[in-house]
Amino acid sequence: MEDEILLNSKDLLKQIKAIAKKEGINMTLLKFTINAIFNKADGVRNLYNKFNRRTIRVSELEEIAEVLNYELVLRKKN
């Protein structure tokens, strides 16, 4: 499938940043948009910390995907 990305925990931040760049926004604007849509108040530094500590939740990844117009899919390996 076109625009399909296999995410991995080691490079997750790098992968999300690349997707955001492809969609024409930076991480600050991404977080600002997430805050506006999902009624949140935390900052981009908090988001970076979650990626770096590997404590980001699936629900937060869903919010990121929603803003970037992507979806999370769990697929059985071949």
C-alpha positions in Angstrom: 0.0 0.0 0.0 1.3 3.5 -0.8 2.2 5.6 2.2 2.4 2.6 4.4 5.1 2.8 7.1 6.2 0.0 9.4 6.8 1.7 12.7 9.3 0.5 15.2 9.9 1.7 18.8 13.6 2.6 18.3 13.0 5.0 15.5 9.4 6.1 16.2 10.1 9.8 16.8 12.2 10.0 13.6 9.4 8.2 11.7 6.7 10.5 13.0 8.8 13.6 12.2 9.3 12.3 8.7 5.6 11.7 8.2 4.8 15.2 9.6 7.4 16.8 7.3 5.9 14.9 4.3 2.5 16.4 5.3 3.9 19.9 5.5 3.9 20.4 9.3 6.5 20.4 12.1 6.2 18.8 15.5 5.3 22.1 17.2 2.4 22.6 14.8 1.4 18.9 15.1 1.3 19.2 18.9 -0.6 22.5 18.8 -3.2 20.9 16.5 -3.5 17.9 18.7 -4.1 20.1 21.7 -6.8 22.1 19.9 -8.6 19.1 18.5 -8.4 16.9 21.6 -8.6 19.6 24.3 -5.2 19.1 25.7 -2.7 21.6 27.2 0.7 19.8 27.3 3.7 21.0 25.2 5.8 19.7 22.4 8.7 19.0 24.9 6.4 16.6 26.8 5.6 14.8 23.5 9.4 14.5 22.7 10.0 13.1 26.3 7.3 10.5 25.8 9.0 9.3 22.5 12.4 9.4 24.0 11.4 7.5 27.1 9.2 5.1 25.1 6.2 5.9 27.2 3.9 7.2 24.5 0.4 5.6 24.6 -1.4 4.1 21.7 -4.2 6.7 22.2 -1.6 9.4 21.7 -0.3 7.7 18.5 -4.0 7.6 17.4 -4.2 11.4 17.9 -1.0 12.0 16.0 -2.3 9.7 13.2 -5.6 11.6 13.1 -3.9 15.0 12.7 -1.6 13.6 10.0 -4.6 11.9 8.2 -3.2 8.4 8.8 -4.6 5.4 10.6 -3.0 2.8 12.8 -3.3 -0.8 11.5 -2.3 -4.0 13.2 -1.7 -6.6 10.6 -0.6 -10.3 10.8 2.9 -10.9 9.6 3.3 -12.9 6.4 
